[in-house]
Amino acid sequence: MEIERLKALKVAEEREQVRMQARRKGALVIVDQIQEREIERIKQREMLQKEQEQMARQIENQRLAEIKAAEEKRARNLRLIAEVEAANSIALAKKAEMR
């Protein structure tokens, strides 16, 4: 009788150990999942930040290109005005000579 009771206690203890190991494994799986999700969130934040920085650089480059184009257009217009004024001066001088 005592032997059977001891065997039953041993079996119950082994079952409890198996159950505890399963709980520990389950807890470790949950902890691993939490860590993986956190790592993924960090990667997503870093990727978003890089995209935002790249977009800001592109916007700045476009702004600088537009400023440069406007300056070149202004310089071209000033040259054309100077050429027209020079041509007008020459035409007025020739006209004055003909009188």
C-alpha positions as CSV (number, residue, x, y, z in Angstrom):
1,M,0.0,0.0,0.0
2,E,2.8,2.4,1.0
3,I,4.7,1.5,-2.2
4,E,1.6,2.3,-4.4
5,R,1.2,5.6,-2.6
6,L,4.8,6.5,-3.1
7,K,4.5,5.6,-6.8
8,A,1.4,7.7,-7.1
9,L,3.2,10.6,-5.4
10,K,6.1,10.2,-7.8
11,V,3.8,10.1,-10.9
12,A,2.0,13.2,-9.6
13,E,5.3,14.9,-9.0
14,E,6.5,14.0,-12.5
15,R,3.3,15.3,-14.0
16,E,3.7,18.5,-12.1
17,Q,7.3,18.9,-13.3
18,V,6.2,18.3,-16.9
19,R,3.4,20.9,-16.5
20,M,5.8,23.4,-15.0
21,Q,8.3,22.9,-17.8
22,A,5.5,23.4,-20.3
23,R,4.5,26.6,-18.6
24,R,8.1,27.8,-18.6
25,K,8.4,27.0,-22.3
26,G,5.2,28.9,-23.0
27,A,6.4,31.8,-21.0
28,L,9.7,31.9,-22.9
29,V,7.8,31.8,-26.2
30,I,5.7,34.7,-25.1
31,V,8.8,36.7,-24.0
32,D,10.5,35.9,-27.3
33,Q,7.4,37.1,-29.2
34,I,7.4,40.3,-27.2
35,Q,11.1,40.9,-27.9
36,E,10.6,40.1,-31.7
37,R,7.7,42.6,-31.9
38,E,9.8,45.3,-30.1
39,I,12.7,44.7,-32.5
40,E,10.3,45.0,-35.4
41,R,8.8,48.2,-34.0
42,I,12.3,49.6,-33.7
43,K,13.2,48.6,-37.2
44,Q,9.9,50.2,-38.5
45,R,10.7,53.4,-36.6
46,E,14.2,53.6,-38.0
47,M,13.0,52.9,-41.5
48,L,10.3,55.6,-41.2
49,Q,12.9,58.1,-39.8
50,K,15.2,57.3,-42.7
51,E,12.4,57.8,-45.2
52,Q,11.5,61.1,-43.6
53,E,15.2,62.3,-43.7
54,Q,15.5,61.2,-47.3
55,M,12.2,63.1,-48.2
56,A,13.5,66.2,-46.4
57,R,16.8,66.0,-48.3
58,Q,14.9,65.6,-51.6
59,I,12.7,68.6,-50.8
60,E,15.7,70.7,-49.9
61,N,17.5,69.7,-53.1
62,Q,14.5,70.5,-55.1
63,R,14.2,73.9,-53.4
64,L,17.9,74.7,-54.1
65,A,17.4,73.6,-57.7
66,E,14.4,75.9,-58.1
67,I,16.4,78.8,-56.6
68,K,19.3,78.1,-58.9
69,A,16.9,78.0,-61.9
70,A,15.3,81.2,-60.9
71,E,18.7,82.9,-60.5
72,E,19.8,81.6,-64.0
73,K,16.6,82.9,-65.5
74,R,17.0,86.3,-63.9
75,A,20.6,86.5,-65.2
76,R,19.5,85.5,-68.7
77,N,16.8,88.1,-68.6
78,L,19.3,90.8,-67.4
79,R,21.7,89.8,-70.3
80,L,18.8,90.0,-72.8
81,I,17.8,93.4,-71.5
82,A,21.4,94.6,-71.7
83,E,21.6,93.3,-75.3
84,V,18.3,95.0,-76.2
85,E,19.5,98.3,-74.6
86,A,22.8,98.1,-76.5
87,A,21.0,97.4,-79.7
88,N,18.7,100.3,-79.1
89,S,21.6,102.6,-78.3
90,I,23.3,101.6,-81.5
91,A,20.1,102.1,-83.5
92,L,19.5,105.5,-81.9
93,A,23.1,106.5,-82.6
94,K,22.8,105.5,-86.3
95,K,19.4,107.3,-86.5
96,A,21.0,110.5,-85.0
97,E,23.9,110.2,-87.5
98,M,21.5,110.0,-90.5
99,R,19.8,113.2,-89.5
